[in-house]
Amino acid sequence: MKVAAVKKPGGPGNLVIEDRPDPVAGPGEVLVRVRASSLNYHDFVVVMGGIPTPDGRIPMSDGACEVVAVGEGVTKWKVGDKVLSLFFPGWQSGQIEAAGFNSVPGDGADGFGAELVTAPETAFTRIPEGWSFEEAATLPCAALTAWRGIVAEGKIKPGDWVLTQGTGGVSIFALQLAKAAGCRVISTSSSPEKLEKLKALGADHVINYKETPEWGAEAFKLAGGRGVDEVVEIGGPGTMAQSIAACRPGGHISLIGVLTGVSGEVPTAALFSRNITLSGITVGSRRMQEDMIDALEANGIKPVIDSTFPLDKIADAFAHQASQKHFGKIVLTV
């Protein structure tokens, strides 16, 4: 089979396509033919060498696949089923019990940048009805992170105000999910063109954060002068102060990214004086993914796909991601 492999020290130029033996499904496992994957920031960090992985690691956490063989004792899936990978294969339901990424495909284990993959039958859910493999491949990391942040943890409800940052996969899914739930959305970006696209997706207000550096106060005013109920925080320390400024008393911030750094100053007095809840979000469980798929089907939500690349052009796909010119998800077809 053909696989993409990350050769040290990392970087798109050190992604190679090579042949490896076809895997075989063992007891309790399924063998799947990968049809599509999608690029996430986590995959980008792995490929760039920012997360230590063994030489030759197969990247890509997301996989939309077709079952081609089942091992002894498998009852959940049959040959021909369309299945979707889990970011945390061992986290089935309830609260997360272990920190770290040892089991995450494309990080602690080989991922879906390959033609064939074996995994336990519990490492997959179904694909949304009527979705293509390319569409489904956008869900396991980005969409589920947004779902857990604003629905499972943030508990949004109709009429709430939600603030999203930027135009990456998580932020766009959060916008779509929030609007489907009857919420009002404020979105930020530094690109006038992307701001127009966010409005076309349903954003009620948009803010150019370069033109309005104190965008937190502006979002607070736009949300009826009471502040927003939920913030999808992707920047980390460089944007946290503005997110806190945007929140209403008793609001919720879902911290899902650290694009501005892994540590920094946080205005803790403002955080506690407003009784704001700050939740660290790393994707979600199998049960959350199943709930999200039901919701996507019920509301007719489809992902925003920027572009697609074949597996042998994976380096070009990551170069496109690094350019930050994309709007929505970048997909690999396998």
Buried (B, 14 or more C-beta within 10 A) or exposed (E): BBBBBBBEEBBBEBBEBEEBEEBEBEEBBBBBBBBBBBBBBBBBEBBBBEBEBEEBBBBBBBBBBBBBBBBEEBEBBEEEBBBBBBBBBBBEEEEBEEEEBEBBBBBBBBBBBBBBBBBBBBBBBBBBEEBBBBBBBBBBBBBBBBBBBBBBBBEBEEEBBBBBBBBBBBBBBBBBBBBBBEBBBBBBBBBEEBBEBBBEBBBBBBBBBEEBEEBBBBBBEBBEEEBBBBBBBBBBBEBBBBBBBBBBEEBBBBBBBBBEEEEBEBEEEBBEEBEBEBBEBBBBBBBBBBBBBEBBEEEEBBBBBBBBBEBEBBBBBBBBBBEEEBBBBBBBBB
